[in-house]
Amino acid sequence: MEIIDSFQGILKDINSITYGTYLCELIIIALQEEESDRELFKDLIKSFYLILNNAVDLEILARAFELRILKSTGYGFNFDKCCICNKTINKSNYLSIQYHGGTCSECNKLNGLNLSYGSYNVLKFLDRVTIENIPRLNVTEEIKKEISKILSIFISQCYSKKPSSLEILNYLKGSE
């Protein structure tokens, strides 16, 4: 076996190291030991290249990869149809934790989270776009924080362990 790229360049700064570690930690938490997922592996490698080349907002990349992990393990979201009545929706401001999807304006909003329409649209976009097209997306800090919080809740609900890499980075940034 031959190593094509060891991604040593990622080790040059704390943000790259932390986000690269976070992506690996997500895979370890979400997949069973020795489970194989070629598409997820390809997305991981593409993500590493984006990190290596400073070609992407690391927070947005992390959110897109979280969505990939959720989808790959059967916890993906339905952004196109109401998760309760199955009516087609173009926008929503509520995600059901129980049913993993958007809720239309007519259905009861129980067991879920409110979010802005902008955050819903960003999540919907990130769920569909390929990893290599993520650098084209420009998102406000407010929406980044909102989708980070929401996906963190869903990841905590779906898996037995929560990744800690980004919490450590946030702690370090807070102590500066």
C-alpha positions as CSV (number, residue, x, y, z in Angstrom):
1,M,0.0,0.0,0.0
2,E,1.2,3.5,-0.9
3,I,0.4,6.7,0.9
4,I,-0.8,9.3,-1.7
5,D,-1.1,12.2,0.8
6,S,-0.6,12.2,4.5
7,F,-2.1,15.7,4.9
8,Q,0.8,16.9,7.0
9,G,0.0,20.4,6.0
10,I,-3.2,20.3,8.2
11,L,-0.9,20.2,11.2
12,K,0.3,23.7,10.7
13,D,-2.4,25.5,12.6
14,I,-4.7,24.7,15.5
15,N,-7.9,25.3,13.6
16,S,-7.0,22.9,10.8
17,I,-5.9,20.3,13.3
18,T,-9.0,20.6,15.4
19,Y,-11.5,20.5,12.5
20,G,-9.6,17.6,10.9
21,T,-9.7,15.8,14.2
22,Y,-13.4,16.6,14.6
23,L,-14.3,15.0,11.2
24,C,-12.4,11.8,12.2
25,E,-14.0,11.8,15.6
26,L,-17.5,12.0,14.0
27,I,-16.7,8.9,11.9
28,I,-15.4,7.0,14.9
29,I,-18.6,7.9,16.9
30,A,-21.1,7.3,14.2
31,L,-19.8,4.2,12.4
32,Q,-19.5,0.7,13.9
33,E,-16.1,-0.8,14.2
34,E,-14.9,-2.1,10.8
35,E,-18.0,-0.7,9.1
36,S,-17.2,0.6,5.6
37,D,-18.7,3.6,3.8
38,R,-16.9,4.5,0.6
39,E,-18.9,7.7,0.0
40,L,-18.3,9.0,3.5
41,F,-14.6,8.2,3.1
42,K,-14.5,10.1,-0.2
43,D,-16.2,13.1,1.5
44,L,-13.6,12.9,4.3
45,I,-10.7,13.0,1.8
46,K,-12.3,15.8,-0.1
47,S,-12.8,17.7,3.2
48,F,-9.1,17.2,4.1
49,Y,-8.0,18.6,0.8
50,L,-10.3,21.7,1.3
51,I,-8.8,22.1,4.8
52,L,-5.3,21.7,3.5
53,N,-5.7,24.3,0.8
54,N,-7.6,26.8,3.1
55,A,-10.4,26.7,0.5
56,V,-13.4,26.6,2.8
57,D,-15.0,28.0,5.9
58,L,-14.2,25.3,8.4
59,E,-17.4,25.8,10.4
60,I,-19.5,25.3,7.2
61,L,-17.5,22.3,6.2
62,A,-18.0,20.7,9.6
63,R,-21.8,21.3,9.4
64,A,-21.9,19.7,5.9
65,F,-19.9,16.7,7.1
66,E,-22.2,16.4,10.1
67,L,-25.2,16.2,7.7
68,R,-23.3,13.5,5.7
69,I,-22.7,11.5,8.8
70,L,-26.3,11.7,9.9
71,K,-27.5,10.7,6.4
72,S,-25.0,7.9,6.1
73,T,-26.1,6.3,9.4
74,G,-29.9,6.6,8.7
75,Y,-30.5,9.8,10.6
76,G,-30.7,12.2,7.6
77,F,-33.2,15.0,7.4
78,N,-36.2,15.5,5.1
79,F,-36.1,19.1,4.0
80,D,-38.5,18.8,1.1
81,K,-41.7,17.4,2.7
82,C,-43.3,18.0,6.0
83,C,-42.2,15.1,8.3
84,I,-45.6,14.9,9.8
85,C,-48.2,15.2,6.9
86,N,-45.8,14.7,4.0
87,K,-46.9,17.9,2.2
88,T,-44.3,19.5,0.0
89,I,-42.6,22.4,1.7
90,N,-40.2,25.1,0.4
91,K,-39.4,26.7,3.7
92,S,-39.8,26.0,7.3
93,N,-38.8,27.4,10.7
94,Y,-39.0,24.2,12.7
95,L,-37.2,20.8,12.7
96,S,-38.7,17.8,14.4
97,I,-36.2,15.9,16.5
98,Q,-38.6,12.9,16.5
99,Y,-39.0,12.7,12.7
100,H,-35.8,14.4,11.5
101,G,-37.4,16.9,9.2
102,G,-39.0,20.2,8.5
103,T,-42.6,20.8,9.6
104,C,-45.1,22.8,7.6
105,S,-47.0,25.7,9.0
106,E,-50.2,23.7,9.5
107,C,-48.8,20.8,11.6
108,N,-48.2,20.7,15.3
109,K,-44.8,21.6,16.3
110,L,-43.9,19.2,19.1
111,N,-40.6,17.6,20.0
112,G,-38.4,19.8,17.9
113,L,-36.5,23.0,17.5
114,N,-37.3,26.5,16.2
115,L,-34.9,27.9,13.7
116,S,-34.8,30.8,11.3
117,Y,-35.9,30.4,7.7
118,G,-32.3,31.3,6.7
119,S,-30.8,28.5,8.8
120,Y,-33.3,26.0,7.4
121,N,-32.4,27.0,3.8
122,V,-28.6,26.7,4.6
123,L,-29.2,23.2,6.1
124,K,-31.2,22.2,3.1
125,F,-28.5,23.5,0.8
126,L,-25.7,21.8,2.7
127,D,-27.6,18.5,2.7
128,R,-27.7,18.5,-1.1
129,V,-24.4,20.2,-2.2
130,T,-21.3,18.2,-2.9
131,I,-18.4,18.7,-0.5
132,E,-16.3,20.3,-3.2
133,N,-18.9,23.0,-3.8
134,I,-19.1,24.1,-0.2
135,P,-16.5,26.9,-0.6
136,R,-19.0,28.8,-2.7
137,L,-21.4,29.2,0.2
138,N,-21.2,32.4,2.3
139,V,-23.1,32.3,5.6
140,T,-23.5,34.9,8.4
141,E,-22.1,34.2,11.8
142,E,-25.6,34.1,13.3
143,I,-26.7,31.3,11.0
144,K,-23.5,29.4,11.6
145,K,-24.1,29.5,15.3
146,E,-27.7,28.5,14.9
147,I,-27.1,25.5,12.7
148,S,-24.1,24.4,14.8
149,K,-26.3,24.4,17.9
150,I,-29.1,22.5,16.1
151,L,-26.8,19.8,14.6
152,S,-25.0,19.4,17.9
153,I,-28.4,18.6,19.5
154,F,-29.2,16.1,16.8
155,I,-25.8,14.4,17.0
156,S,-26.1,14.1,20.7
157,Q,-29.6,12.5,20.3
158,C,-28.5,10.0,17.6
159,Y,-25.1,8.7,18.9
160,S,-24.0,7.4,22.3
161,K,-21.0,9.9,22.5
162,K,-20.7,13.5,21.5
163,P,-17.5,14.7,19.8
164,S,-15.3,17.0,21.9
165,S,-12.7,18.4,19.5
166,L,-14.6,21.6,18.7
167,E,-15.4,22.2,22.4
168,I,-11.7,22.2,23.2
169,L,-11.1,24.7,20.4
170,N,-13.9,27.0,21.6
171,Y,-12.5,26.8,25.1
172,L,-9.0,27.8,23.9
173,K,-10.5,30.7,21.9
174,G,-12.5,31.8,24.9
175,S,-9.3,31.9,27.1
176,E,-7.4,34.2,24.7
